[in-house]
């Protein structure tokens, strides 16, 4: 990894500044800059970008920034500033797109069940926009459907994890035989094995709802960042987009 590169340094600084401001201003920062569901009254277009610089706690930002430095540094050194920054932001946007898409699926499933039962969509939106819900809804659509519906609508997403997963994929495809030393494994494991397993675990958690990494994790955002990272890497390799074309 060596000396920290300029873009990585600037991204670290921006994330830390957002984190410090969040500690100072609390809920107001989350309301302004987290990514809300588009039908939520707190949603703003700029949140598609700003949520990538918000974090939910010290360990959250610590792990993300460590991964950004550890895996992003060799990529920026290989690609140059412009290509790296384009890749990073694009992976983050891809993660947000997949996350919102999955939330629309959950939202439409819950809303359709309630509307089919004779409840008007406008009254449902009025209730959930106030942060409330009706316990009778569980009798109509079932606990899983309503929980997913409410979670999709009310829970904002924060963090650079989607972009980081894109970086992990790019690192794994660029340096597949690099050996990673992990705290929870006593032996090194090659990037080409570890990174697909990590993404697979996130996909498993997202599909089943059984989280191996704890609660409150946007698993499909991770998978989305990884997917867009893979697609960009595949396209660049196929079309030989080299460093000189980006500087």
N, C-alpha and C positions, 0 to 999 in steps of 0.2 A: 504493500500500500504506500509506504513512504510518506513524503511531505504532502500535506493537505492541498488540494487544488483549489483554484479561485472560486469556481462555481459552487463546489461543495461547501466551501467556507461561507459564502454569501447565503446559501440556503440554510445552513446551520444557524447563522445569525438571525435571519428572518424568523425561523421557527422559534428560536429562544425568545425573541422580542414579543412574538405573539403569545408565547407561554407566560412570560412575565406580565404582560398586559391582562391576560386572563386571570392570573392570580390577584391582580389589583381590582379589576372591574367585574369579575365573576360572571353571573348569568347574562349580563348585558352583552358581553363579548360572544358568548355561545349563541345568543339570540341573533346577533348580527352576522356572525361569520361561519357558524356551523351550516351543514347542508341539510335543509329540511325537505320534506316531500313537497313536490311542486304545488299540490292543492292545499297545503298548509298555509295559513295566513302569514306565517313567519318566513316563508320562502322568498328569497331574493336571487336574482340571476348571478350576482357576483359570488354567491356562496359556492358555486361550482368550482371556483378557483380557491377561495379563501379557506375552505374546509381543510385543504391539504396542509395548511400551516397551523391548524388548531390541534390541541391534544388534550386528552381527558385527565392526565395526571403525570407525575414525575416519571414513573416507570414506563409509561406509554411513550413519552417523548425521548427518554433515554435509549430505549431499544431501537426506536425508529431512526434516531440520529446516529447511533452507533452503526446500524446497517447501512445508512446512507454514506457514511464515511468509509466503512470497510469495503463495501461492494461498489460504491459509486466512484471512488477515487481512481481505481485502475481503468474504469470505463471512460471517465473524462480525459484521463491521460492518453488513452488510445484514440478517442473520437475527437477531442477538442470541445471547447465550451458550447458552441451553438448546437451541435448535434446532440450532446449530452442533455442540454436544457430542453431541447425539443422533445427528446425521448422521455425525460422525466415528467414534464407537464402532460404530455400525451397519454402516458400510462396512468397518471392520476385522473385525467378526464375520462379515460376508458373505464377505470374503476368506478367512477361516479355514475357513468352511463349504465353499466351493468347493475349496480346497486339500485338505482332508480327504477330500472326495468323490472327487477325482481319485486321491488316494493309495489309497483303498479299491478303486478300479478296478484299479490296478496290483497291489495286494496280493492281491486275489481272483484275478486272472489267474495270478500266480505260484503262489499256494497251491493253486489248483485243478489246475494242471499237475503239481505235485509229489504231491499226494494221489492223483490219477488214476494216477500211476506206482507207487503202493503204499506211499508214505511217510506215516506218520501225522501229522496236524496237530499233535498235542501234541509230538512229537519235533522237528518243524520249529520250533515256537515256542520250545522249550527252547534250540535251537541259536542262533536269531537273537536271542533275548533276552540271550544271553551275548556278543553282538557278533561271532559267528562265522558261517560258512556252509560248505557242502560244495561243492567244485568240481565234483562229479559232477552237481550240479543243472543246470549249463550244458548238459550233454549231453541232459538231459530236456526242458528248456523253451527253450533258446536264450539267448544273452547278453543281448539287449535285455529280454526278459521277466524274467529273474532280476535284472538290474541295477535295473530299475524296481521290482521287488518288494522288494529289499533297501533301495534308496534310500527308498522310501515308508515302510518300517518303521523304519529307523534314523536318518533325517536329520530333526532338528528344524528348525522354521522360526522365525525371529526378524525383527523389524522392523516399522516403522509403514507400510511401503510399500503394503499393501492399503488401509488407511484413506486414505493420501495419494492413491492412484489414484481413490478415490471423490471426494476433494476436487478433483482435477484435472477430473473429469467435471462436477462441479457448477460449477466456475469456467468451463469451456468453454461450458456451457449458459446460464450467467448473463451472461457477458461474451464472447460468441463472436468479436467483432471486436477484442478486445484484442490488441495486437501484442507478441509475446514475442521478446526478444533472447537468443539462445542462443550459448554459447561456440563450438560446432562449426559454426554457420551464420553467414555474414557478413551476412545480411540478416534483418530481422524477419519473423516468420511469425505469422499470426493463430491464436488459440487454437482456433478451430473446425476448423482444418486439422491443427495440430500434435498435439493430444491424441488424436484418432482414429487417426492414424498411429502414435503411440507405443503405444497399446493394441493395434493390429493387429500390430505387431512382437512384442509380448509373446505374443500368441496364436500367431503363427507359431512363435516359439521354443518355446513349450510343446508344441505339436502335433508339431513335427518333431524336437525335441531339439537343434536347432542354435541356440545362443544367440548373439545379436548383441551382448549386453551383458556377456558373461563367464559363468563357471561359478558354480554354487551359488546361482542366483537362482530364487525360487519364482514362476515366470511365471504359473501359474494363480491364485495368490493375488492378483497384480496385476490379472488379468482379472476375478477375482471381486469385488474391491473396486470396480473400474470398473462392473461390471454392477449391483451393488447400489446404487452411487451413482446410476447412470442410472435405475433403477427408482424410487428414492425421489424423485428430481427430477421424473420423469414423473408420479408419483402426487401430489406436492405441487402441481405446476402444474395438474393436472387438477382437483384439489379445492380449489385456492386457499388452501393453508395459509400464512397470512401470519405475519409476525413477532409480531404482538400476541397470537396464540394460544399462544405459547411462553414469554412472559415473565411 
